[in-house]
């Protein structure tokens, strides 16, 4: 939120791994989608962000983290620190 994207990515990446996607159960998988999608937004990787949203939609209920990813997708043109003010 402070515009320190590299630091935000570093800390976010420490909260998940690909093992969550395979073995984490619903909570682990949805956290993987959320964290990976958020990092993808910061990296300006629209394809990965969309993939995380699509996978979530096909398998799980939509919660606040899902809604946050959708907000990132809807406001793609804004920097991450600006979107956080709206979520």
URURFEN-V552913 format. One record per backbone hydrogen bond with DSSP energy under -0.5 kcal/mol. CO is the residue of the C=O (numbers start at 0). NH is the residue of the N-H. If there is no record, write none. Layout:
co:nh
CO:NH
CO:NH
This chain:
co:nh
2:4
3:7
4:8
5:9
6:10
7:11
8:12
9:13
11:14
12:15
16:19
16:20
17:21
18:22
19:23
23:27
24:28
25:29
26:30
27:31
28:32
29:33
30:34
31:35
32:36
33:37
34:38
35:39
36:40
37:41
38:42
39:44
40:43
43:45
44:48
45:49
46:50
47:51
48:52
49:53
50:54
51:55
52:56
53:57
54:58
55:58
55:59
60:62
62:66
63:67
64:68
65:69
66:70
67:71
68:72
69:73
70:74
72:75
74:77
78:81
78:82
79:83
80:84
81:84
82:85
82:86
